Amino acid sequence: MNLKKNILFNFAYQILALVLPFITAPYLSRIIGAEGVGVYSFSQSIALYFTYITLLGLSNYGNRAIAEVQDDENKRSKIFFEIYSMQFCSFLISIFLYLVYVIFFSVNQIAAIIMIGWVVSAAFDINWFFFGMEQFKLTVIRNTIIKIISVACIFIFIHAPSDQYLYILIMVVSTLLSQICLWPYLKRYIHFVKPSWKGILLHVKPNFKLFIPVIAASLYNMMDKVMLGYLTNMRDVGFYENADKIVKMIQSLIVAIGTVMLPRMTSLLAKDENQQGEKYLDISFRVVFIYVSAAVFGILSVSSEFCTVYFGAGFEKTSYLLNILIVTVLFFGAGNVLRTQFLIPQKRDGVYIKSAILGAVLNLIVNLILIPRFGSYGAAIATVLAEVVVCVYQFWSVRNEISMFKYLFEALISLCCGGIMFAFLDKYFGVQYGIVRLIVKIVSGALVYLILIGFGLGIEKIIHSVNCHKGK
């Protein structure tokens, strides 16, 4: 399957992973309210930490390990069973620790008990294998069917605030089924190879190294919700969750590109095709800069109207949080391209680990200082600062190995186009509510941005041609 199709399929996968909460958010916000949304977000954030104990760094390590041997069935079969054996052992530790949490430490024990299914789902998660094989179509088909059923169940069964636990159950069951459904397809790509303890242990250290940035990054992706739940109230968690949900949706395209490109760049590196790898890196940066500039300035232009129309009355605070959190997309986009297409394929795990630790420590400190005083606004500020630090450190660490000036210039062009679009929408539309006006504003902004970016790319091409001519 070619690269463009893989990117499209994985974009669909990322969208479908988020489409259920996105489609149902307006309904749930009105039915179970901010507190119900907050209970789900808080309990899910806790459960996710225990799934990380099961998966460790497999989303990157497993993907990379399989990509390196994707053309050899014997090697990939051996590696799969070694890595999965390690994953299952980690799961046994994870489920034990989660049960201890449920019995002795859970804030909402009913929600925590239901979330056991979410923790168990990690034991069946073998997405890393199919991503390493560059087989994304299977995940898309699987998620499409399950998500449609889940959406139907929410609209059929959730009718009152008291149904919040039923909503959590629907989400848990859909997640568990989505992981189990991949297993029947596994036999197409591997055959059974009995793993040895020696083979299993070989994967522990490199996988654990990539687990460090995963758990560190989670501190500024989810710990904010956990700390909000403990230090403020579930309503504030609900406002924050809705804003974060929109940001995660926007980030899904960036994640899709990175997930597809990681095995491709790893494979190119193994074949010593560095020139082709550099070409892909340049294209990815250009596409991501264009996308994030449009997304950030677009959201800043419509956040007030969008949150009022989308989430309903009483969620005005979400728009203010969204205006803060959307800034993270700029730094997340650039950092994700660098991580998945340069650092991880080249096994520069040390830079990745150090950057994530720096971001996590900063986020934790700022959260402790700001959340007690400013609530969800403090958490949003801490998340932005953490993402900035992670991105800046990674780029600074490889400043002598990539063309920093070229990428900064491309980013500046896209940001200028986004800024002009924002000024246009602010001047001619202002802040008035209504779904028709919101749609007109989005369409107008998109057209203006496309015209501007086309003009900007033309200027960039002329400058590049002039520089090449001078070089001759």
C-alpha positions as CSV (number, residue, x, y, z in Angstrom):
1,M,0.0,0.0,0.0
2,N,1.5,3.4,-0.9
3,L,2.4,6.1,1.5
4,K,-0.5,8.5,0.7
5,K,-3.1,5.8,1.2
6,N,-1.5,4.8,4.5
7,I,-1.6,8.4,5.7
8,L,-5.2,8.7,4.7
9,F,-6.1,5.4,6.4
10,N,-4.3,6.3,9.6
11,F,-5.9,9.7,9.6
12,A,-9.2,8.0,9.4
13,Y,-8.1,5.7,12.3
14,Q,-7.2,8.7,14.5
15,I,-10.4,10.5,13.6
16,L,-12.5,7.4,14.4
17,A,-10.6,6.9,17.7
18,L,-12.0,10.4,18.6
19,V,-15.2,10.6,16.6
20,L,-17.4,9.0,19.2
21,P,-16.7,11.6,21.9
22,F,-16.7,14.4,19.3
23,I,-20.0,13.5,17.7
24,T,-21.7,12.8,21.0
25,A,-20.2,15.8,23.0
26,P,-23.1,18.2,22.3
27,Y,-25.6,15.6,23.4
28,L,-23.7,14.5,26.4
29,S,-22.9,18.0,27.5
30,R,-26.7,18.7,27.6
31,I,-27.7,15.3,29.1
32,I,-25.1,14.4,31.7
33,G,-23.7,17.9,32.1
34,A,-20.2,19.1,32.9
35,E,-20.0,17.0,36.0
36,G,-20.9,13.8,34.2
37,V,-18.3,14.5,31.5
38,G,-15.8,15.3,34.2
39,V,-16.4,11.9,36.0
40,Y,-15.7,10.0,32.7
41,S,-12.7,12.1,31.9
42,F,-11.2,11.8,35.4
43,S,-11.7,8.0,35.6
44,Q,-10.4,7.4,32.1
45,S,-7.3,9.5,32.8
46,I,-6.5,7.3,35.8
47,A,-7.2,4.0,33.9
48,L,-4.9,5.2,31.0
49,Y,-2.0,5.3,33.4
50,F,-2.4,1.6,34.1
51,T,-2.7,0.8,30.4
52,Y,0.7,2.6,30.0
53,I,2.2,0.1,32.4
54,T,1.0,-2.7,30.1
55,L,2.1,-1.1,26.8
56,L,5.2,0.7,28.0
57,G,6.8,2.2,24.9
58,L,5.3,-0.2,22.4
59,S,3.5,2.4,20.3
60,N,7.0,3.5,19.1
61,Y,9.3,0.6,20.0
62,G,7.0,-2.2,18.7
63,N,6.3,-0.2,15.6
64,R,10.0,0.4,14.9
65,A,11.0,-3.2,15.7
66,I,8.5,-4.7,13.3
67,A,9.2,-2.2,10.6
68,E,12.9,-3.2,10.6
69,V,11.9,-6.8,9.7
70,Q,8.6,-6.3,7.9
71,D,9.9,-8.3,4.8
72,D,11.0,-11.4,6.8
73,E,8.1,-13.5,8.2
74,N,10.4,-15.7,10.4
75,K,12.0,-12.7,12.1
76,R,8.8,-10.7,12.5
77,S,7.0,-13.8,14.0
78,K,9.8,-14.3,16.5
79,I,9.9,-10.6,17.4
80,F,6.1,-10.4,17.8
81,F,5.9,-13.3,20.3
82,E,8.8,-12.0,22.3
83,I,7.4,-8.5,22.5
84,Y,3.8,-9.7,23.2
85,S,5.0,-12.0,25.9
86,M,6.7,-9.0,27.6
87,Q,3.4,-7.0,27.1
88,F,1.3,-9.7,28.8
89,C,3.7,-9.9,31.8
90,S,3.4,-6.1,32.1
91,F,-0.4,-6.4,32.0
92,L,-0.4,-8.8,35.0
93,I,1.4,-6.2,37.0
94,S,-0.8,-3.4,35.7
95,I,-4.1,-5.1,36.5
96,F,-2.9,-6.0,40.0
97,L,-1.9,-2.4,40.7
98,Y,-5.2,-1.1,39.3
99,L,-7.3,-3.3,41.6
100,V,-5.3,-2.0,44.5
101,Y,-6.2,1.5,43.4
102,V,-9.9,0.7,43.0
103,I,-10.2,-0.8,46.4
104,F,-8.2,1.7,48.4
105,F,-7.7,5.0,46.5
106,S,-10.5,5.5,44.0
107,V,-12.4,8.8,44.2
108,N,-15.5,7.4,42.4
109,Q,-15.4,3.6,42.9
110,I,-18.3,2.8,40.6
111,A,-16.6,4.5,37.7
112,A,-13.2,2.9,38.6
113,I,-14.7,-0.6,38.6
114,I,-16.2,-0.1,35.2
115,M,-12.8,1.1,33.9
116,I,-11.3,-2.3,34.7
117,G,-12.4,-3.2,31.2
118,W,-10.3,-0.3,29.8
119,V,-7.2,-1.6,31.6
120,V,-7.8,-5.1,30.4
121,S,-8.1,-3.9,26.8
122,A,-4.4,-3.0,26.8
123,A,-3.6,-6.7,27.1
124,F,-5.1,-7.2,23.6
125,D,-3.7,-4.1,22.0
126,I,-1.4,-5.2,19.1
127,N,-1.8,-2.1,17.0
128,W,2.0,-1.6,17.1
129,F,2.4,-4.8,15.0
130,F,0.0,-3.7,12.2
131,F,1.5,-0.2,12.2
132,G,5.0,-1.6,11.9
133,M,3.7,-3.7,8.9
134,E,2.2,-0.5,7.5
135,Q,-1.3,-2.2,7.5
136,F,-3.7,0.6,8.5
137,K,-6.8,-0.5,6.6
138,L,-7.6,-3.2,9.1
139,T,-7.8,-0.7,12.0
140,V,-10.0,1.7,10.0
141,I,-12.5,-1.0,9.2
142,R,-12.6,-2.3,12.7
143,N,-13.0,1.1,14.3
144,T,-15.7,2.2,11.8
145,I,-18.0,-0.6,12.7
146,I,-17.5,-0.5,16.4
147,K,-17.7,3.3,16.7
148,I,-21.0,3.5,14.7
149,I,-22.5,0.9,17.1
150,S,-21.2,2.8,20.1
151,V,-22.6,6.1,18.9
152,A,-26.0,4.4,18.4
153,C,-25.9,3.0,21.9
154,I,-25.2,6.4,23.4
155,F,-28.1,8.0,21.7
156,I,-30.4,5.0,22.5
157,F,-29.5,4.5,26.1
158,I,-28.2,7.7,27.6
159,H,-31.2,10.0,28.6
160,A,-30.5,11.4,32.0
161,P,-27.7,12.5,34.3
162,S,-27.9,9.2,36.2
163,D,-26.9,7.4,33.0
164,Q,-23.3,8.6,33.3
165,Y,-22.1,5.2,34.4
166,L,-23.8,3.5,31.5
167,Y,-22.0,6.0,29.2
168,I,-18.7,4.9,30.8
169,L,-19.6,1.3,30.2
170,I,-20.4,1.8,26.6
171,M,-17.0,3.5,26.1
172,V,-15.1,0.7,27.9
173,V,-16.8,-2.1,25.9
174,S,-16.2,-0.4,22.6
175,T,-12.5,0.0,23.4
176,L,-12.2,-3.6,24.5
177,L,-13.9,-4.9,21.4
178,S,-11.8,-2.7,19.1
179,Q,-8.6,-4.4,20.4
180,I,-9.9,-7.9,20.3
181,C,-11.1,-7.6,16.8
182,L,-7.6,-7.4,15.3
183,W,-6.4,-10.8,16.5
184,P,-8.1,-12.9,13.9
185,Y,-6.1,-11.1,11.2
186,L,-2.7,-11.8,12.9
187,K,-2.3,-15.2,11.3
188,R,-2.0,-13.7,7.9
189,Y,1.4,-12.2,8.8
190,I,3.0,-14.4,11.4
191,H,3.3,-18.1,12.5
192,F,3.8,-19.3,16.0
193,V,7.3,-19.1,17.4
194,K,7.9,-20.1,21.0
195,P,9.6,-17.2,22.7
196,S,12.6,-17.7,25.0
197,W,13.1,-15.7,28.2
198,K,16.4,-14.5,26.8
199,G,14.6,-13.2,23.7
200,I,11.9,-11.5,25.8
201,L,14.4,-9.8,28.1
202,L,16.3,-8.3,25.1
203,H,13.3,-6.1,24.4
204,V,12.8,-4.9,28.0
205,K,15.5,-2.2,28.2
206,P,14.9,-0.5,24.8
207,N,11.1,-0.7,25.3
208,F,11.4,0.7,28.8
209,K,13.5,3.6,27.5
210,L,10.7,4.6,25.2
211,F,8.2,4.2,28.0
212,I,9.9,7.1,29.9
213,P,8.8,9.7,27.4
214,V,5.4,8.2,27.2
215,I,4.7,8.4,30.9
216,A,6.4,11.8,31.1
217,A,4.3,13.2,28.2
218,S,1.2,11.8,29.8
219,L,1.9,14.1,32.8
220,Y,1.0,17.1,30.7
221,N,-1.6,15.3,28.6
222,M,-3.7,13.7,31.3
223,M,-2.3,14.5,34.8
224,D,-3.8,17.9,34.4
225,K,-7.3,16.3,34.5
226,V,-6.3,14.1,37.4
227,M,-5.0,17.1,39.4
228,L,-8.1,19.1,38.5
229,G,-10.3,16.3,39.8
230,Y,-8.4,16.2,43.1
231,L,-7.8,19.9,43.6
232,T,-11.0,21.5,42.1
233,N,-14.2,19.8,41.1
234,M,-15.6,17.6,38.3
235,R,-17.3,20.5,36.6
236,D,-14.0,22.2,36.0
237,V,-12.7,18.8,34.7
238,G,-15.7,18.7,32.3
239,F,-15.0,22.2,30.9
240,Y,-11.3,21.3,30.4
241,E,-12.1,17.9,28.9
242,N,-14.3,19.5,26.2
243,A,-11.6,22.0,25.2
244,D,-8.9,19.3,25.2
245,K,-11.2,17.1,23.1
246,I,-11.2,19.7,20.3
247,V,-7.4,20.1,20.5
248,K,-6.9,16.3,20.3
249,M,-9.2,16.1,17.2
250,I,-7.0,18.8,15.5
251,Q,-3.9,16.9,16.5
252,S,-5.2,13.7,15.0
253,L,-3.9,14.5,11.4
254,I,-0.4,15.2,12.8
255,V,-0.5,11.9,14.8
256,A,-1.6,10.1,11.6
257,I,1.3,11.4,9.6
258,G,3.8,10.5,12.3
259,T,2.5,7.0,12.9
260,V,2.6,6.2,9.1
261,M,6.0,7.8,8.6
262,L,7.8,6.2,11.5
263,P,7.9,2.7,10.0
264,R,8.6,4.1,6.5
265,M,11.5,6.2,7.8
266,T,12.8,3.3,9.8
267,S,12.7,1.1,6.8
268,L,14.5,3.7,4.6
269,L,17.2,4.0,7.2
270,A,17.7,0.3,7.4
271,K,18.1,0.3,3.6
272,D,20.5,3.3,3.8
273,E,18.2,5.5,1.6
274,N,18.9,8.7,3.5
275,Q,18.2,11.1,0.6
276,Q,14.7,9.8,0.2
277,G,14.2,10.1,4.0
278,E,15.2,13.8,3.9
279,K,12.7,14.4,1.1
280,Y,9.9,12.9,3.2
281,L,11.0,15.0,6.3
282,D,10.8,18.2,4.3
283,I,7.4,17.4,2.9
284,S,6.0,16.5,6.3
285,F,7.2,19.7,7.9
286,R,5.7,21.8,5.1
287,V,2.3,20.0,5.3
288,V,2.2,20.1,9.1
289,F,3.1,23.9,9.2
290,I,0.4,24.7,6.7
291,Y,-2.2,22.6,8.6
292,V,-1.4,23.8,12.2
293,S,-1.3,27.5,11.2
294,A,-4.8,27.2,9.7
295,A,-6.1,25.2,12.7
296,V,-4.7,27.5,15.4
297,F,-5.8,30.8,13.9
298,G,-9.1,29.3,12.7
299,I,-10.0,28.1,16.2
300,L,-9.0,31.4,17.7
301,S,-11.4,33.1,15.2
302,V,-14.5,30.9,16.0
303,S,-14.0,29.4,19.5
304,S,-16.6,31.6,21.2
305,E,-19.3,30.9,18.6
306,F,-18.3,27.3,18.2
307,C,-18.5,26.4,21.9
308,T,-21.8,28.1,22.4
309,V,-23.4,26.4,19.4
310,Y,-21.7,23.0,19.9
311,F,-21.7,22.4,23.6
312,G,-24.7,24.6,24.5
313,A,-25.3,27.2,27.2
314,G,-23.2,27.0,30.3
315,F,-20.0,25.9,28.6
316,E,-18.6,29.4,27.8
317,K,-15.6,28.7,30.0
318,T,-14.6,25.9,27.5
319,S,-14.0,28.6,24.8
320,Y,-11.5,30.4,26.9
321,L,-9.7,27.2,27.7
322,L,-9.7,26.3,24.1
323,N,-8.0,29.6,23.2
324,I,-5.2,28.7,25.5
325,L,-4.8,25.0,24.7
326,I,-4.9,25.5,20.9
327,V,-1.4,27.1,21.1
328,T,0.0,23.7,21.9
329,V,-0.9,22.5,18.4
330,L,1.9,24.6,16.9
331,F,4.6,23.1,19.0
332,F,3.0,19.6,19.1
333,G,3.0,19.5,15.2
334,A,6.7,20.5,14.8
335,G,7.8,18.2,17.6
336,N,5.8,15.2,16.4
337,V,7.4,15.4,12.9
338,L,10.9,15.6,14.4
339,R,10.2,12.7,16.9
340,T,8.6,10.2,14.5
341,Q,10.6,10.9,11.4
342,F,14.1,11.8,12.7
343,L,14.7,11.0,16.4
344,I,13.0,7.6,16.8
345,P,13.9,6.1,13.4
346,Q,17.5,7.0,14.1
347,K,17.3,5.6,17.6
348,R,18.0,9.0,19.1
349,D,15.9,8.0,22.1
350,G,18.0,10.0,24.6
351,V,16.9,13.4,23.2
352,Y,13.3,12.2,23.1
353,I,13.5,11.0,26.7
354,K,15.2,14.1,28.1
355,S,12.7,16.5,26.4
356,A,9.7,14.6,27.8
357,I,11.1,14.6,31.3
358,L,11.8,18.3,31.1
359,G,8.2,18.9,29.9
360,A,6.7,16.7,32.6
361,V,8.7,18.3,35.5
362,L,7.8,21.8,34.3
363,N,4.1,20.8,33.9
364,L,3.9,19.3,37.3
365,I,5.5,22.3,39.0
366,V,3.3,24.8,37.2
367,N,0.2,22.7,37.8
368,L,0.9,22.6,41.6
369,I,1.3,26.4,41.6
370,L,-1.5,27.5,39.3
371,I,-4.3,24.9,39.6
372,P,-5.2,25.7,43.3
373,R,-5.5,29.4,42.4
374,F,-6.7,29.4,38.8
375,G,-8.3,26.0,38.3
376,S,-8.5,24.7,34.7
377,Y,-6.9,27.9,33.4
378,G,-3.8,27.1,35.4
379,A,-3.8,23.5,33.9
380,A,-4.1,24.9,30.4
381,I,-1.2,27.3,30.9
382,A,1.0,24.5,32.3
383,T,0.2,22.3,29.3
384,V,1.2,25.0,26.8
385,L,4.5,25.6,28.6
386,A,5.3,21.9,28.7
387,E,4.7,21.5,25.0
388,V,6.9,24.5,24.2
389,V,9.8,23.2,26.3
390,V,9.6,19.7,24.7
391,C,9.6,21.0,21.2
392,V,12.3,23.6,21.7
393,Y,14.6,21.2,23.4
394,Q,14.3,18.6,20.7
395,F,15.0,21.1,17.9
396,W,17.9,22.6,19.8
397,S,19.5,19.2,20.3
398,V,19.6,18.5,16.5
399,R,20.2,22.1,15.4
400,N,23.4,21.1,13.6
401,E,21.8,18.1,11.8
402,I,18.8,19.6,10.1
403,S,18.1,22.8,8.2
404,M,16.6,24.9,11.0
405,F,16.5,28.2,9.0
406,K,14.5,26.5,6.2
407,Y,11.9,25.1,8.5
408,L,11.6,28.4,10.5
409,F,11.1,30.2,7.2
410,E,8.4,27.8,6.1
411,A,6.7,28.1,9.5
412,L,6.8,31.9,9.4
413,I,5.0,32.0,6.0
414,S,2.2,29.7,7.2
415,L,1.8,31.7,10.4
416,C,1.6,35.0,8.6
417,C,-1.1,33.5,6.3
418,G,-3.0,32.3,9.4
419,G,-2.6,35.7,11.1
420,I,-4.0,37.6,8.1
421,M,-6.9,35.1,8.0
422,F,-7.6,35.8,11.7
423,A,-7.5,39.6,11.1
424,F,-9.9,39.3,8.2
425,L,-12.5,37.2,10.2
426,D,-12.2,39.4,13.2
427,K,-12.8,42.6,11.2
428,Y,-15.6,41.5,9.0
429,F,-17.5,39.0,11.2
430,G,-16.9,39.8,14.9
431,V,-18.4,37.6,17.6
432,Q,-22.1,36.8,16.9
433,Y,-23.7,33.5,17.5
434,G,-25.7,31.2,15.3
435,I,-24.9,28.1,13.4
436,V,-25.3,29.6,9.9
437,R,-23.0,32.5,10.8
438,L,-20.5,30.0,12.2
439,I,-20.5,27.9,9.0
440,V,-20.1,31.1,6.8
441,K,-17.2,32.2,8.9
442,I,-15.4,28.8,8.7
443,V,-15.9,28.6,4.9
444,S,-14.8,32.2,4.4
445,G,-11.7,31.7,6.6
446,A,-10.8,28.5,4.7
447,L,-11.0,30.2,1.3
448,V,-9.0,33.2,2.5
449,Y,-6.3,31.0,4.0
450,L,-6.0,28.8,0.9
451,I,-5.5,31.9,-1.3
452,L,-2.9,33.3,1.1
453,I,-1.0,30.0,1.4
454,G,-0.9,29.6,-2.3
455,F,0.6,33.1,-2.7
456,G,3.0,32.4,0.2
457,L,4.2,29.1,-1.4
458,G,4.7,30.9,-4.7
459,I,7.0,33.5,-3.0
460,E,8.9,30.7,-1.2
461,K,9.4,28.9,-4.6
462,I,10.8,32.1,-6.2
463,I,13.2,32.7,-3.3
464,H,14.4,29.1,-3.5
465,S,14.9,29.5,-7.3
466,V,16.9,32.7,-6.8
467,N,19.1,31.1,-4.1
468,C,19.7,28.0,-6.3
469,H,20.7,30.3,-9.3
470,K,23.1,32.3,-7.1
471,G,24.6,29.0,-5.9
472,K,25.5,28.1,-9.5
